[in-house]
Amino acid sequence: MHTFVEQSHPEFVRALAVQTADRISPNAADFAADADPGLVAARVYLNEMIADPQHRAVVLTVEPAMARALLELNTSNRPASGPTLKKYEARMRRGWKLTGETIIVSRKGVLLNGQHRLRACISSGRSFEVFLAFGIDDDAFAYMDIGKTRGAADIFSIYGVPNAAAMSAASLWVWKYQNTGMMEPASWLKPTHDQLYEFFKEHHGLQKSYTAGHRFADNKVAPQAIMTALHYLCSKVSRTIADDFFEKVATGIGLKKAAEPAAKLRKRLLDDKIGGRRLGDLYVGAYTVMVWNAMRQNNPVPLMRWRGEQNPDQPFPRIV
């Protein structure tokens, strides 16, 4: 077992911080004298292990100072969960057992997992024993905890995608449009979270449709994810027309006539809300594409009915 000893003498702390200033922080020498001695010593220990791992894994007693130092490496992990943190904190207070579940630091010095235990250690003020692994490939987190509740939004967040939850949900709708005609795919066909992220990278323009989709959620007109996806798909036809059409439907701003296509679609979506019913996402999407197509082709707005879920012979409309 590795024993991490906190050295509290000020001169020792200053010497350690200055010695490893290039690996701790550009300003390490400046804050060394004022820094918590345990935190500075923990930073030094971690930087030495990251730079030249002595072992792939060690058993370490993690105290709050070490937990803080490890969390400073938490630059790519998914957001912490409040309920999970409370559960871990309660267990820390009762006494934590060495379970074999590893806290992992990558080759580049990024914390790949374990943040809830570390935050619970700090909030509870309790130490705990854990396996601490170093030198793991940075892309290995995609294969971690795949049997747990790590969803596509978590993977997107880990990769640093802004608006991760909205982008992962919208990406799946775009994938369905291209691969299954918007129908729910069979389990063997549905993309894994990592495959969905790779798909998103091929359609990174989705991020530019976030604001358009978010307006529907803000105004409680329609679900954000499918409208983000449809705005993106329509913008591939014409970004200017898509921006104008979707803003009018979401906000009502710029509508001049009740008979214009965007006004009719907005009324249909809002009437369903007022009636206390919830129009399914597929129907919202089908009606949106029907009206978009009518507008693009200068045709009358069709009766907004779609029976795709009951009648496979009526496919989801394609965008023109």
For each residue, the residues with C-beta under 8 A, 3 or more apart:
1: 58 59 60 61
2: 58 59 60 132
3: 61
4: 41 42 45 60 61 63 66
5: 41
6: 37 38 41 42 63 65
7: 12 13 16 37 41
8: 12 13 37 38
9: 12 13 37
10: 13 14 33 37
11: 14 15
12: 7 8 9 15 16 37
13: 7 8 9 10 16 17 32 33 35 37 40 41
14: 10 11 17 18 29 32 33
15: 11 12 18 19
16: 7 12 13 19 20 32 40 41 44
17: 13 14 20 21 24 28 29 31 32 35 40 43 44
18: 14 15 21 28 29 32
19: 15 16 44
20: 16 17 23 24 28 43 44 47 48
21: 17 18 24 25 26 28 29
22: 26
23: 20 47 50 51
24: 17 20 21 28 40 43 44 47
25: 21 28 31
26: 21 22
27: 30 31
28: 17 18 20 21 24 25 31 32
29: 14 17 18 21 32
30: 27
31: 17 25 27 28 34 35
32: 13 14 16 17 18 28 29 35 40
33: 10 13 14
34: 31
35: 13 17 31 32 39 40
36: 39 40 65
37: 6 7 8 9 10 12 13 40 41
38: 6 8 41 42 63 64 65 66
39: 35 36 42 43 65 68 69
40: 13 16 17 24 32 35 36 37 43 44
41: 4 5 6 7 13 16 37 38 44 45 65
42: 4 6 38 39 45 46 65 66 68 69 70
43: 17 20 24 39 40 46 47 69 72
44: 16 17 19 20 24 40 41 47 48
45: 4 41 42 48 49 66 69
46: 42 43 49 50 66 69 70 73 105 109
47: 20 23 24 43 44 50 51 109
48: 20 44 45 51 52
49: 45 46 52 53 54 58 105 134
50: 23 46 47 53 105 107 109 134 135
51: 23 47 48
52: 48 49
53: 49 50 56 134 135
54: 49 58
55: 58 134
56: 53 133 134 135
57: 102 131 132 133 134
58: 1 2 49 54 55 131 132
59: 1 2 98 129 130 131 132
60: 1 2 4 66 129 130 131 132
61: 1 3 4 127 128 129
62: 66 67 70 103 117 118 121 127 128 129 130 132
63: 4 6 38 66 67 121 127
64: 38 67 68 121 122 125 127
65: 6 36 38 39 41 42 68 69
66: 4 38 42 45 46 60 62 63 69 70
67: 62 63 64 70 71 118 119 121 122
68: 39 42 64 65 71 72 122
69: 39 42 43 45 46 65 66 72 73
70: 42 46 62 66 67 73 74 103 105 111 114 118
71: 67 68 74 111 115 118 119 122
72: 43 68 69
73: 46 69 70 105 109 110 111
74: 70 71 77 110 111 115 118
75: 110 111
76: 110 111 112 141 158 159 160
77: 74 111 112 113 115 141 158
78: 150 153 154 157 158
79: 157
80: 84 85 115 116 119
81: 84 85 116
82: 85 86
83: 86 87
84: 80 81 87 88 116
85: 80 81 82 88 89 116 119 120 123
86: 82 83 89 90
87: 83 84 90 91
88: 84 85 91 92 116 117 119 120
89: 85 86 92 93 119 120 123 124
90: 86 87 93 94
91: 87 88 94 96 120
92: 88 89 95 96 117 120 121 124 126 128
93: 89 90 124 126
94: 90 91
95: 92 126
96: 91 92 117 126 128 129
97: 129
98: 59 129 130 131
99:
100: 131
101: 114 130 131
102: 57 113 114 130 131 132 133
103: 62 70 111 113 114 117 118 130 131 132 133
104: 111 112 113 114 133 136 140 141 144
105: 46 49 50 70 73 109 110 111 112 132 133 134 135 136
106: 109 110 111 112 135 136 137 138 140 141
107: 50 135 136 137 138
108: 138
109: 46 47 50 73 105 106
110: 73 74 75 76 105 106 138
111: 70 71 73 74 75 76 77 103 104 105 106 114 115 118
112: 76 77 104 105 106 136 138 140 141 144
113: 77 102 103 104 141 144 145
114: 70 101 102 103 104 111 117 118 130
115: 71 74 77 80 111 118 119
116: 80 81 84 85 88 119 120
117: 62 88 92 96 103 114 120 121 128 130
118: 62 67 70 71 74 103 111 114 115 121 122
119: 67 71 80 85 88 89 115 116 122 123
120: 85 88 89 91 92 116 117 123 124
121: 62 63 64 67 92 117 118 124 126 127 128
122: 64 67 68 71 118 119 125
123: 85 89 119 120
124: 89 92 93 120 121
125: 64 122
126: 92 93 95 96 121
127: 61 62 63 64 121
128: 61 62 92 96 117 121
129: 59 60 61 62 96 97 98
130: 59 60 62 98 101 102 103 114 117
131: 57 58 59 60 98 100 101 102 103
132: 2 57 58 59 60 62 102 103 105
133: 56 57 102 103 104 105 136
134: 49 50 53 55 56 57 105
135: 50 53 56 105 106 107
136: 104 105 106 107 112 133 140
137: 106 107 140
138: 106 107 108 110 112 141
139: 142
140: 104 106 112 136 137 143 144
141: 76 77 104 106 112 113 138 144 158
142: 139 155 158 193 194
143: 140 146
144: 104 112 113 140 141 150
145: 113 148 150
146: 143 150
147:
148: 145
149:
150: 78 144 145 146 154 155 193
151: 154 155 168 193
152: 155 156 168 169 171 172 193 196 197
153: 78 156 157 164 165 168 169
154: 78 150 151 157 158 164 193
155: 142 150 151 152 158 159 168 193 194 196 197
156: 152 153 159 161 164 165 167 168 197 200
157: 78 79 153 154 160 161 164 165
158: 76 77 78 141 142 154 155
159: 76 155 156 197
160: 76 157
161: 156 157 164 167 168 197 200 207
162: 167 207 210
163: 166 167 207 210
164: 153 154 156 157 161 167 168
165: 153 156 157 168 169
166: 163 169 170 210 213 214 224 225 228
167: 156 161 162 163 164 170 171 200 206 207 210
168: 151 152 153 155 156 161 164 165 171 172 193 196 197 200
169: 152 153 165 166 172 173 224 225 228
170: 166 167 173 174 206 209 210 213 224 225 226 228 229 232
171: 152 167 168 174 175 196 197 199 200 203 206 229
172: 152 168 169 175 176 191 196 225
173: 169 170 176 177 182 225 226 228 229 230 285
174: 170 171 177 178 199 203 206 229 232 233
175: 171 172 178 179 191 196 199
176: 172 173 179 180 181 182 183 184 185
177: 173 174 181 182 229 233 316
178: 174 175
179: 175 176 185 189
180: 176 183 184 185 189
181: 176 177 315 316
182: 173 176 177 282 285 286 308 316
183: 176 180 308 316
184: 176 180
185: 176 179 180 189 190
186: 189 190
187: 190
188:
189: 179 180 185 186
190: 185 186 187
191: 172 175 195 196 199
192: 195 196
193: 142 150 151 152 154 155 168 196 197
194: 142 155 197 198
195: 191 192 198 199
196: 152 155 168 171 172 175 191 192 193 199 200
197: 152 155 156 159 161 168 171 193 194 200 201
198: 194 195 201 202
199: 171 174 175 191 195 196 202 203
200: 156 161 167 168 171 196 197 203 204 206
201: 197 198 204
202: 198 199
203: 171 174 199 200 206 232
204: 200 201 207
205: 208 209 232 235 236
206: 167 170 171 174 200 203 209 210 228 229 232
207: 161 162 163 167 204 210
208: 205 211 232 235
209: 170 205 206 212 213 228 229 231 232 235
210: 162 163 166 167 170 206 207 213 214 228
211: 208 214 215
212: 209 215 227 228 231 242 243 246 247 250
213: 166 170 209 210 216 217 224 225 227 228 229 231
214: 166 210 211 217 218 224 228
215: 211 212 218 219 221 246 247 250 251
216: 213 219 221 222 223 224 227 249 250
217: 213 214 220 223 224
218: 214 215 250
219: 215 216 250 251
220: 217 273
221: 215 216 249 250 266 269 270 273
222: 216 226 227 249 250 269 284 288
223: 216 217 226 227 281 284
224: 166 169 170 213 214 216 217 227 228
225: 166 169 170 172 173 213 228 229 281
226: 170 173 222 223 229 230 281 284 285
227: 212 213 216 222 223 224 230 231 246 250 284 288
228: 166 169 170 173 206 209 210 212 213 214 224 225 231 232
229: 170 171 173 174 177 206 209 213 225 226 232 233 285
230: 173 226 227 233 234 246 285 288 289 292 319
231: 209 212 213 227 228 234 235 242 246
232: 170 174 203 205 206 208 209 228 229 235 236
233: 174 177 229 230 236 237 319
234: 230 231 237 238 241 242 245 246 292 319
235: 205 208 209 231 232 238 239 242 243
236: 205 232 233
237: 233 234 241 242 296 319 320
238: 234 235 241 242
239: 235 242 243
240: 243 244
241: 234 237 238 244 245 296
242: 212 231 234 235 237 238 239 245 246
243: 212 235 239 240 246 247
244: 240 241 247 248 254
245: 234 241 242 248 249 261 262 292 295
246: 212 215 227 230 231 234 242 243 249 250
247: 212 215 243 244 250 251 253 254
248: 244 245 251 252 253 254 255 262 263 266
249: 216 221 222 245 246 262 265 266 269 288
250: 212 215 216 218 219 221 222 227 246 247 266
251: 215 219 247 248
252: 248 255 263 266
253: 247 248
254: 244 247 248
255: 248 252 258 260 262 263 266
256: 260
257: 260 263
258: 255 263 264 267
259: 263 264
260: 255 256 257 263 264
261: 245 264 265 291 292 294 295 301
262: 245 248 249 255 265 266 291 295
263: 248 252 255 257 258 259 260 266 267
264: 258 259 260 261 267 268 291 301 304
265: 249 261 262 268 269 287 288 291 301 304
266: 221 248 249 250 252 255 262 263 269 270
267: 258 263 264 270 271
268: 264 265 271 272 287 304
269: 221 222 249 265 266 272 273 279 284 287
270: 221 266 267 273 274
271: 267 268 274 275
272: 268 269 275 277 278 279
273: 220 221 269 270 277
274: 270 271
275: 271 272
276:
277: 272 273
278: 272
279: 269 272 283 284
280: 283 284 309
281: 223 225 226 284 285
282: 182 285 286 306 308 309 316
283: 279 280 286 287 306
284: 222 223 226 227 269 279 280 281 287 288
285: 173 182 226 229 230 281 282 288 289 316
286: 182 282 283 289 290 306 308 316 317
287: 265 268 269 283 284 290 291 304 306
288: 222 227 230 249 265 284 285 291 292
289: 230 285 286 292 293 316 317 318 319
290: 286 287 293 294 301 302 304 306 317
291: 261 262 264 265 287 288 294 295 301 302 304
292: 230 234 245 261 288 289 295 296 319 320
293: 289 290 296 297 299 317 319 320
294: 261 290 291 297 299 300 301 302
295: 245 261 262 291 292 298 301
296: 237 241 292 293 320
297: 293 294 320
298: 295
299: 293 294 302
300: 294
301: 261 264 265 290 291 294 295 304
302: 290 291 294 299
303:
304: 264 265 268 287 290 291 301
305:
306: 282 283 286 287 290 314 316 317
307: 310 311 314
308: 182 183 282 286 311 312 314 315 316
309: 280 282
310: 307
311: 307 308 314
312: 308 315
313:
314: 306 307 308 311
315: 181 308 312 318
316: 177 181 182 183 282 285 286 289 306 308
317: 286 289 290 293 306
318: 289 315
319: 230 233 234 237 289 292 293
320: 237 292 293 296 297
